Amino acid sequence: MYKTTKIAPVTPARSVYIGNMFGDLLKRMAAPTHDPLDDGDARLALAALLVRLARADGEYADAEISRIDNVLKTRYNLGPFEVASLRRDAEILETEAPDTVRFTRAIKDHVPYEERAHIVESLWEIALADGERDHEEDALMRLVAPMLGINDRDSALARQRAQSRA
């Protein structure tokens, strides 16, 4: 069995930190009309979406964390400290963000289709990282791929590519 990691609950002091750090981003993601996100916010939205998928089954396995780190490192050419910092911020943001729609909308508005198809492939990598296809993760993938504007065929192909590497 894979080792799982628990995230500390959001305390009032931590909530103030989160509010200051991510409040503006969450407000922009919630706005009915908004400007596209800058690169840093788009990275954070993608990382938070990866974390949300990894947590969908109620477990946050070290294998999933490692895969998230690898996706972020590869996609953004980051060093280990930058990756760890981005993932930690994403874990906090994912806990505070009310729904998946905001992450997907922010990414869809900022990222071209072909890159979004690669994002879906990365999401499948996370879903498959622990060696099991979980019902909750599958359900979230069926929701997220169309929200990112990725059709069923391209999502299935992305899943097959991710499975071949798993």
TORVEXGU-406164 format. One record per residue: residue number from 1; residue in one letter; x, y, z of N, C-alpha, C, CB in turn. Coordinates in Angstrom, 1 decimal. Glycine has a CB too. Layout:
BEGIN
PT lumke voke    nxx    nyy    nzz   caxx   cayy   cazz    cxx    cyy    czz   cbxx   cbyy   cbzz
PT   NUM    A      X      Y      Z      X      Y      Z      X      Y      Z      X      Y      Z
...
***
This chain:
BEGIN
PT lumke voke    nxx    nyy    nzz   caxx   cayy   cazz    cxx    cyy    czz   cbxx   cbyy   cbzz
PT     1    M    0.8   -1.2    0.0    0.0    0.0    0.0    0.9    1.2    0.0   -1.0    0.0    1.2
PT     2    Y    0.4    2.3   -0.6    1.2    3.5   -0.7    1.0    4.3    0.6    0.7    4.3   -1.9
PT     3    K    2.0    5.0    1.0    2.0    5.9    2.1    1.1    7.1    1.7    3.4    6.3    2.6
PT     4    T    0.3    7.6    2.7   -0.4    8.8    2.4    0.0    9.9    3.3   -1.9    8.5    2.6
PT     5    T   -0.2   11.1    2.9    0.2   12.3    3.6   -1.1   13.0    4.0    1.1   13.2    2.7
PT     6    K   -1.1   13.5    5.2   -2.2   14.3    5.7   -1.8   15.7    5.7   -2.7   13.8    7.1
PT     7    I   -2.7   16.6    5.3   -2.5   18.0    5.3   -3.1   18.6    6.6   -3.1   18.7    4.0
PT     8    A   -2.4   19.5    7.2   -2.9   20.2    8.4   -4.2   21.0    8.1   -1.8   21.1    8.9
PT     9    P   -5.1   20.9    9.1   -6.3   21.7    8.9   -6.1   23.2    8.8   -7.3   21.3   10.0
PT    10    V   -7.0   23.9    8.3   -6.8   25.3    8.2   -7.3   25.9    9.5   -7.7   25.9    7.0
PT    11    T   -6.3   26.5   10.2   -6.5   27.2   11.5   -6.9   28.6   11.2   -5.3   27.1   12.4
PT    12    P   -7.4   29.4   12.2   -7.7   30.8   12.0   -6.5   31.6   11.5   -8.3   31.4   13.2
PT    13    A   -5.3   31.3   12.1   -4.1   32.1   11.7   -3.7   31.7   10.3   -3.0   31.8   12.7
PT    14    R   -3.8   30.4   10.0   -3.5   30.0    8.6   -4.5   30.6    7.6   -3.5   28.5    8.6
PT    15    S   -5.8   30.7    8.1   -6.8   31.2    7.2   -6.5   32.7    6.8   -8.2   31.1    7.9
PT    16    V   -6.0   33.5    7.8   -5.6   34.8    7.5   -4.5   34.9    6.4   -5.2   35.6    8.8
PT    17    Y   -3.5   34.0    6.6   -2.4   33.9    5.7   -2.9   33.5    4.3   -1.4   32.8    6.1
PT    18    I   -3.8   32.5    4.2   -4.4   32.1    3.0   -5.2   33.2    2.3   -5.3   30.9    3.2
PT    19    G   -6.0   33.9    3.2   -6.8   35.0    2.7   -6.0   36.1    2.0   -7.6   35.6    3.8
PT    20    N   -4.9   36.4    2.6   -4.0   37.4    2.1   -3.3   36.9    0.8   -3.0   37.9    3.1
PT    21    M   -2.8   35.7    0.9   -2.0   35.1   -0.2   -2.9   34.8   -1.5   -1.3   33.9    0.3
PT    22    F   -4.1   34.2   -1.3   -4.8   33.7   -2.4   -6.2   34.4   -2.6   -5.1   32.2   -2.2
PT    23    G   -6.5   35.3   -1.7   -7.8   36.0   -1.8   -8.0   36.6   -3.2   -7.9   37.0   -0.8
PT    24    D   -7.1   37.3   -3.7   -7.2   38.0   -5.0   -7.4   37.0   -6.1   -6.0   38.9   -5.2
PT    25    L   -6.6   36.0   -6.1   -6.7   34.9   -7.1   -8.1   34.3   -7.1   -5.6   33.9   -6.9
PT    26    L   -8.5   33.9   -5.9   -9.9   33.3   -5.8  -11.0   34.2   -6.3  -10.1   32.9   -4.3
PT    27    K  -10.8   35.5   -5.9  -11.8   36.5   -6.4  -11.8   36.6   -7.9  -11.5   37.9   -5.8
PT    28    R  -10.6   36.6   -8.5  -10.6   36.7  -10.0  -11.1   35.4  -10.6   -9.1   36.9  -10.4
PT    29    M  -10.8   34.3  -10.0  -11.4   33.0  -10.6  -12.9   33.0  -10.4  -10.7   31.8   -9.9
PT    30    A  -13.4   33.6   -9.4  -14.9   33.6   -9.2  -15.6   34.6  -10.0  -15.2   33.7   -7.7
PT    31    A  -15.0   35.6  -10.5  -15.6   36.7  -11.2  -16.3   36.1  -12.5  -14.6   37.8  -11.6
PT    32    P  -17.5   36.6  -12.8  -18.2   36.2  -14.0  -17.4   36.5  -15.3  -19.6   36.8  -14.1
PT    33    T  -16.8   37.6  -15.4  -15.9   37.9  -16.5  -14.6   38.3  -15.9  -16.5   39.0  -17.4
PT    34    H  -13.5   37.9  -16.5  -12.2   38.1  -15.9  -11.2   38.1  -17.0  -11.9   37.1  -14.9
PT    35    D  -10.1   38.8  -16.7   -8.9   38.7  -17.6   -8.2   37.4  -17.4   -7.9   39.9  -17.3
PT    36    P   -7.5   36.9  -18.5   -6.8   35.7  -18.3   -5.7   35.8  -17.2   -6.1   35.3  -19.6
PT    37    L   -5.4   34.7  -16.6   -4.5   34.7  -15.5   -3.1   34.9  -16.0   -4.6   33.4  -14.7
PT    38    D   -2.2   35.5  -15.1   -0.8   35.6  -15.5   -0.2   34.2  -15.3   -0.1   36.7  -14.6
PT    39    D    1.0   34.0  -15.8    1.6   32.7  -15.8    1.7   32.1  -14.4    3.0   32.8  -16.4
PT    40    G    2.1   32.9  -13.4    2.2   32.4  -12.0    0.8   31.9  -11.5    2.7   33.5  -11.1
PT    41    D   -0.2   32.6  -11.7   -1.5   32.2  -11.3   -2.0   31.0  -12.0   -2.5   33.4  -11.4
PT    42    A   -1.7   30.9  -13.3   -2.1   29.8  -14.1   -1.4   28.5  -13.6   -1.8   30.0  -15.6
PT    43    R   -0.1   28.7  -13.3    0.6   27.5  -12.7    0.0   27.1  -11.4    2.1   27.9  -12.4
PT    44    L   -0.4   28.0  -10.6   -1.0   27.7   -9.3   -2.4   27.0   -9.5   -1.1   28.9   -8.4
PT    45    A   -3.1   27.5  -10.4   -4.4   26.9  -10.7   -4.3   25.5  -11.2   -5.2   27.7  -11.8
PT    46    L   -3.3   25.2  -12.1   -3.1   23.9  -12.6   -2.6   23.0  -11.4   -2.0   23.9  -13.7
PT    47    A   -1.7   23.5  -10.6   -1.2   22.7   -9.5   -2.3   22.3   -8.5    0.0   23.4   -8.8
PT    48    A   -3.2   23.3   -8.3   -4.3   23.0   -7.4   -5.2   22.0   -8.0   -5.0   24.3   -7.1
PT    49    L   -5.4   22.0   -9.3   -6.3   21.1   -9.9   -5.7   19.7   -9.8   -6.5   21.4  -11.4
PT    50    L   -4.4   19.6  -10.0   -3.7   18.3   -9.8   -3.8   17.7   -8.4   -2.2   18.4  -10.2
PT    51    V   -3.7   18.6   -7.4   -3.9   18.2   -6.0   -5.3   17.8   -5.8   -3.5   19.4   -5.1
PT    52    R   -6.3   18.5   -6.3   -7.7   18.2   -6.1   -8.0   16.8   -6.7   -8.6   19.2   -6.8
PT    53    L   -7.4   16.5   -7.8   -7.6   15.1   -8.4   -7.0   14.1   -7.5   -7.0   15.1   -9.8
PT    54    A   -5.8   14.3   -7.0   -5.1   13.4   -6.2   -5.8   13.1   -4.9   -3.7   13.9   -5.9
PT    55    R   -6.5   14.1   -4.4   -7.3   14.0   -3.1   -8.7   13.5   -3.3   -7.3   15.3   -2.4
PT    56    A   -9.1   13.3   -4.6  -10.5   13.0   -4.9  -11.0   11.7   -4.2  -10.7   12.9   -6.4
PT    57    D  -10.1   10.7   -4.1  -10.4    9.4   -3.5  -10.3    9.4   -2.0   -9.6    8.3   -4.1
PT    58    G  -10.0   10.5   -1.4   -9.9   10.6    0.1   -8.5   10.2    0.6  -10.9    9.7    0.7
PT    59    E   -7.6    9.9   -0.3   -6.2    9.6    0.1   -5.3   10.5   -0.8   -5.8    8.1   -0.1
PT    60    Y   -4.2   10.9   -0.2   -3.2   11.7   -0.9   -1.9   11.0   -0.7   -3.2   13.2   -0.2
PT    61    A   -1.7   10.1   -1.6   -0.6    9.1   -1.5    0.7    9.8   -2.0   -0.8    7.9   -2.4
PT    62    D    1.8    9.4   -1.3    3.1    9.9   -1.7    3.4    9.7   -3.2    4.2    9.2   -0.8
PT    63    A    2.9    8.6   -3.8    3.1    8.4   -5.2    2.5    9.5   -6.0    2.6    7.0   -5.6
PT    64    E    1.3    9.9   -5.6    0.6   11.0   -6.2    1.3   12.3   -6.1   -0.8   11.2   -5.7
PT    65    I    1.8   12.6   -4.9    2.6   13.8   -4.6    3.9   13.8   -5.5    3.0   13.9   -3.1
PT    66    S    4.5   12.7   -5.6    5.7   12.6   -6.4    5.4   12.9   -7.9    6.4   11.3   -6.2
PT    67    R    4.3   12.3   -8.3    3.9   12.5   -9.7    3.5   14.0  -10.0    2.7   11.6  -10.1
PT    68    I    2.8   14.6   -9.0    2.5   16.1   -9.1    3.8   16.9   -9.3    1.7   16.5   -7.9
PT    69    D    4.7   16.6   -8.4    6.0   17.3   -8.4    6.7   17.1   -9.8    7.0   16.8   -7.3
PT    70    N    6.7   15.9  -10.3    7.3   15.6  -11.6    6.6   16.4  -12.7    7.3   14.1  -11.9
PT    71    V    5.3   16.4  -12.7    4.5   17.1  -13.7    4.9   18.6  -13.7    3.0   16.9  -13.5
PT    72    L    4.9   19.2  -12.5    5.2   20.6  -12.4    6.6   20.9  -12.8    5.0   21.1  -10.9
PT    73    K    7.6   20.0  -12.4    9.0   20.2  -12.7    9.2   20.2  -14.2    9.9   19.1  -12.1
PT    74    T    8.6   19.2  -14.9    8.7   19.0  -16.3    8.0   20.1  -17.1    8.1   17.7  -16.8
PT    75    R    6.8   20.4  -16.7    6.0   21.4  -17.4    6.6   22.8  -17.3    4.5   21.4  -16.9
PT    76    Y    7.1   23.2  -16.2    7.5   24.6  -16.0    9.0   24.7  -15.8    6.8   25.1  -14.7
PT    77    N    9.8   23.6  -15.9   11.2   23.6  -15.8   11.6   24.2  -14.5   11.8   24.4  -17.0
PT    78    L   11.1   23.7  -13.4   11.4   24.2  -12.1   12.4   23.3  -11.3   10.1   24.3  -11.3
PT    79    G   13.1   23.9  -10.4   13.9   23.1   -9.5   13.1   22.5   -8.4   15.1   24.0   -9.0
PT    80    P   13.7   21.6   -7.6   13.0   20.9   -6.5   12.4   21.8   -5.5   13.9   19.9   -5.9
PT    81    F   13.1   22.9   -5.1   12.6   23.8   -4.1   11.4   24.6   -4.6   13.7   24.8   -3.6
PT    82    E   11.5   25.0   -5.9   10.4   25.8   -6.5    9.1   24.9   -6.7   10.8   26.3   -7.9
PT    83    V    9.4   23.6   -7.1    8.3   22.6   -7.2    7.6   22.4   -5.9    8.8   21.3   -7.8
PT    84    A    8.4   22.2   -4.8    7.8   21.9   -3.5    7.0   23.1   -3.0    8.9   21.6   -2.5
PT    85    S    7.5   24.3   -3.3    6.8   25.5   -2.8    5.5   25.7   -3.6    7.7   26.8   -3.1
PT    86    L    5.5   25.5   -4.9    4.3   25.6   -5.7    3.3   24.6   -5.3    4.7   25.4   -7.2
PT    87    R    3.7   23.3   -5.0    2.8   22.3   -4.6    2.2   22.6   -3.3    3.5   20.9   -4.6
PT    88    R    3.0   23.1   -2.3    2.5   23.5   -1.0    1.4   24.6   -1.1    3.6   23.9   -0.1
PT    89    D    1.7   25.6   -1.9    0.7   26.7   -2.2   -0.5   26.1   -2.8    1.3   27.8   -3.1
PT    90    A   -0.4   25.2   -3.7   -1.5   24.6   -4.4   -2.4   23.7   -3.4   -1.1   23.7   -5.6
PT    91    E   -1.7   23.1   -2.5   -2.4   22.3   -1.5   -3.3   23.2   -0.6   -1.5   21.5   -0.6
PT    92    I   -2.8   24.4   -0.3   -3.6   25.3    0.5   -4.7   25.9   -0.3   -2.7   26.5    1.0
PT    93    L   -4.4   26.3   -1.6   -5.4   26.9   -2.4   -6.5   25.8   -2.7   -4.8   27.3   -3.8
PT    94    E   -6.2   24.6   -3.0   -7.2   23.6   -3.2   -8.1   23.4   -2.1   -6.5   22.2   -3.5
PT    95    T   -7.6   23.5   -0.8   -8.4   23.3    0.3   -9.4   24.5    0.5   -7.5   23.3    1.6
PT    96    E   -9.0   25.7    0.1   -9.8   26.9    0.2  -10.8   27.1   -1.0   -9.0   28.1    0.4
PT    97    A  -10.4   26.6   -2.1  -11.3   26.9   -3.3  -12.5   26.1   -3.3  -10.5   26.6   -4.6
PT    98    P  -13.7   26.7   -3.5  -14.9   26.0   -3.3  -15.3   25.0   -4.4  -16.0   27.0   -3.3
PT    99    D  -14.8   25.2   -5.6  -15.2   24.2   -6.6  -14.2   24.0   -7.7  -16.6   24.5   -7.2
PT   100    T  -14.3   23.0   -8.4  -13.4   22.7   -9.5  -13.6   23.5  -10.7  -13.6   21.2   -9.9
PT   101    V  -14.8   24.1  -10.9  -15.1   24.9  -12.1  -14.2   26.1  -12.2  -16.6   25.4  -12.0
PT   102    R  -13.9   26.7  -11.1  -13.0   27.9  -11.1  -11.6   27.5  -11.7  -12.9   28.5   -9.8
PT   103    F  -11.0   26.4  -11.2   -9.7   26.0  -11.7   -9.8   25.7  -13.2   -9.2   24.7  -11.0
PT   104    T  -10.8   25.0  -13.6  -10.8   24.6  -15.0  -11.1   25.8  -15.9  -11.9   23.5  -15.3
PT   105    R  -11.9   26.7  -15.5  -12.2   27.9  -16.2  -11.0   28.8  -16.4  -13.3   28.7  -15.6
PT   106    A  -10.2   28.9  -15.3   -9.0   29.7  -15.3   -8.0   29.1  -16.3   -8.4   29.8  -13.9
PT   107    I   -7.9   27.8  -16.3   -6.9   27.1  -17.2   -7.4   27.2  -18.6   -6.7   25.7  -16.8
PT   108    K   -8.7   26.9  -18.8   -9.2   27.0  -20.2   -9.1   28.4  -20.8  -10.7   26.6  -20.2
PT   109    D   -9.3   29.4  -20.0   -9.2   30.8  -20.5   -7.7   31.2  -20.8   -9.8   31.7  -19.5
PT   110    H   -6.8   30.5  -20.2   -5.4   30.9  -20.3   -4.5   30.0  -21.2   -4.8   30.9  -18.9
PT   111    V   -4.9   28.8  -21.4   -4.1   27.8  -22.1   -4.7   27.3  -23.4   -3.8   26.6  -21.1
PT   112    P   -3.9   27.3  -24.5   -4.4   26.8  -25.7   -4.8   25.3  -25.7   -3.3   27.0  -26.8
PT   113    Y   -5.6   24.9  -26.6   -6.2   23.5  -26.6   -5.2   22.5  -26.5   -7.0   23.3  -27.8
PT   114    E   -4.1   22.5  -27.3   -3.1   21.4  -27.3   -2.5   21.3  -26.0   -2.1   21.7  -28.4
PT   115    E   -2.2   22.4  -25.3   -1.6   22.3  -24.0   -2.6   21.8  -23.0   -1.1   23.7  -23.6
PT   116    R   -3.9   22.1  -23.1   -4.9   21.6  -22.2   -5.0   20.1  -22.4   -6.3   22.3  -22.5
PT   117    A   -4.8   19.6  -23.6   -4.8   18.1  -23.8   -3.7   17.5  -23.1   -4.7   17.8  -25.3
PT   118    H   -2.5   18.2  -23.0   -1.4   17.7  -22.2   -1.7   17.7  -20.7   -0.1   18.5  -22.6
PT   119    I   -2.4   18.8  -20.3   -2.9   18.9  -18.9   -3.7   17.7  -18.6   -3.6   20.2  -18.7
PT   120    V   -4.7   17.3  -19.4   -5.5   16.2  -19.2   -4.7   14.9  -19.1   -6.6   16.0  -20.3
PT   121    E   -3.7   14.8  -19.9   -2.8   13.6  -19.8   -2.1   13.7  -18.4   -1.7   13.7  -20.9
PT   122    S   -1.6   14.8  -18.0   -1.0   14.9  -16.7   -2.0   14.6  -15.5   -0.5   16.4  -16.4
PT   123    L   -3.2   15.0  -15.7   -4.2   14.6  -14.7   -4.4   13.1  -14.6   -5.6   15.3  -15.0
PT   124    W   -4.4   12.5  -15.8   -4.6   11.0  -15.8   -3.4   10.4  -15.2   -4.7   10.5  -17.3
PT   125    E   -2.2   11.0  -15.3   -1.0   10.4  -14.7   -1.2   10.4  -13.2    0.3   11.2  -15.0
PT   126    I   -1.7   11.5  -12.6   -2.0   11.6  -11.2   -3.0   10.6  -10.8   -2.5   13.0  -10.8
PT   127    A   -4.1   10.5  -11.6   -5.2    9.5  -11.2   -4.7    8.1  -11.2   -6.3    9.7  -12.2
PT   128    L   -3.7    7.8  -12.0   -3.2    6.4  -12.1   -1.9    6.2  -11.3   -2.9    6.1  -13.6
PT   129    A   -1.4    7.2  -10.6   -0.1    7.2   -9.9   -0.1    6.1   -8.8    0.2    8.5   -9.3
PT   130    D   -1.2    5.9   -8.1   -1.2    5.0   -7.0   -1.5    3.5   -7.5   -2.2    5.4   -6.0
PT   131    G   -1.5    3.3   -8.8   -1.7    2.0   -9.3   -3.2    1.5   -9.4   -0.9    1.0   -8.5
PT   132    E   -4.1    2.4   -9.0   -5.5    2.0   -9.0   -6.3    3.0   -9.8   -6.0    1.8   -7.6
PT   133    R   -7.4    2.5  -10.5   -8.3    3.5  -11.0   -9.5    3.6  -10.0   -8.9    3.0  -12.4
PT   134    D   -9.6    4.7   -9.4  -10.5    4.9   -8.4  -11.8    5.6   -9.0  -10.0    5.8   -7.3
PT   135    H  -13.0    5.2   -8.4  -14.2    5.7   -8.9  -14.3    7.2   -8.8  -15.4    5.0   -8.2
PT   136    E  -13.9    7.8   -7.7  -14.0    9.2   -7.5  -13.1   10.0   -8.4  -13.6    9.6   -6.0
PT   137    E  -11.8    9.4   -8.6  -10.9   10.1   -9.6  -11.4   10.0  -11.0   -9.5    9.5   -9.5
PT   138    D  -12.0    8.8  -11.4  -12.6    8.7  -12.7  -13.7    9.7  -12.9  -13.1    7.3  -12.9
PT   139    A  -14.6    9.8  -11.9  -15.7   10.7  -12.0  -15.2   12.2  -12.1  -16.6   10.6  -10.7
PT   140    L  -14.2   12.5  -11.4  -13.7   13.9  -11.5  -13.1   14.1  -12.9  -12.6   14.2  -10.4
PT   141    M  -12.4   13.1  -13.4  -11.8   13.2  -14.8  -12.9   13.4  -15.8  -10.9   12.0  -15.1
PT   142    R  -14.0   12.7  -15.7  -15.1   12.8  -16.6  -15.7   14.2  -16.6  -16.2   11.8  -16.3
PT   143    L  -15.6   14.9  -15.4  -16.1   16.2  -15.2  -15.1   17.2  -15.8  -16.4   16.5  -13.8
PT   144    V  -13.8   17.1  -15.4  -12.8   18.1  -15.7  -12.5   18.1  -17.2  -11.6   17.7  -14.9
PT   145    A  -12.3   17.0  -17.8  -11.8   17.1  -19.2  -12.8   17.9  -20.1  -11.8   15.6  -19.8
PT   146    P  -14.1   17.7  -20.1  -15.0   18.6  -20.9  -14.9   20.1  -20.4  -16.4   18.1  -20.8
PT   147    M  -14.8   20.3  -19.1  -14.7   21.7  -18.6  -13.4   22.4  -19.1  -14.7   21.7  -17.1
PT   148    L  -12.4   21.6  -19.4  -11.2   22.1  -20.0  -11.3   22.2  -21.5  -10.0   21.3  -19.7
PT   149    G  -12.5   21.8  -22.1  -12.7   21.9  -23.5  -12.1   20.7  -24.3  -12.2   23.2  -24.1
PT   150    I  -11.8   19.6  -23.6  -11.2   18.5  -24.2  -12.3   17.4  -24.5  -10.0   17.8  -23.3
PT   151    N  -12.3   17.0  -25.7  -13.4   16.0  -26.1  -13.1   14.6  -25.5  -13.6   16.0  -27.6
PT   152    D  -14.1   13.8  -25.6  -13.9   12.4  -25.0  -12.8   11.6  -25.7  -15.2   11.6  -25.1
PT   153    R  -12.7   11.8  -27.0  -11.7   11.0  -27.7  -10.3   11.4  -27.3  -11.9   11.2  -29.2
PT   154    D  -10.0   12.7  -27.2   -8.7   13.2  -26.8   -8.4   12.9  -25.4   -8.6   14.7  -27.0
PT   155    S   -9.4   12.9  -24.5   -9.2   12.5  -23.1   -8.9   11.0  -23.0  -10.5   12.8  -22.3
PT   156    A   -9.6   10.2  -23.8   -9.3    8.7  -23.8   -7.8    8.4  -24.3  -10.3    8.0  -24.7
PT   157    L   -7.4    9.2  -25.4   -6.1    9.0  -25.9   -5.0    9.5  -24.8   -5.9    9.8  -27.2
PT   158    A   -5.4   10.5  -24.1   -4.5   11.0  -23.1   -4.4   10.0  -21.9   -5.0   12.4  -22.5
PT   159    R   -5.5    9.4  -21.6   -5.5    8.3  -20.6   -4.6    7.1  -21.0   -6.9    7.8  -20.3
PT   160    Q   -4.7    6.7  -22.3   -3.9    5.6  -22.8   -2.5    5.9  -22.8   -4.4    5.3  -24.2
PT   161    R   -2.1    7.1  -23.1   -0.7    7.5  -23.1   -0.2    7.5  -21.6   -0.4    8.9  -23.7
PT   162    A   -1.0    8.0  -20.7   -0.6    8.0  -19.3   -0.5    6.6  -18.8   -1.6    8.8  -18.4
PT   163    Q   -1.4    5.7  -19.1   -1.4    4.3  -18.7   -0.1    3.6  -19.2   -2.6    3.5  -19.2
PT   164    S    0.3    3.9  -20.4    1.5    3.2  -21.0    2.7    3.6  -20.3    1.6    3.6  -22.5
PT   165    R    2.7    4.8  -19.6    3.9    5.2  -18.8    3.8    4.8  -17.4    4.1    6.7  -18.9
PT   166    A    2.6    4.4  -16.9    2.4    4.0  -15.5    3.1    2.7  -15.1    1.0    4.0  -15.1
***
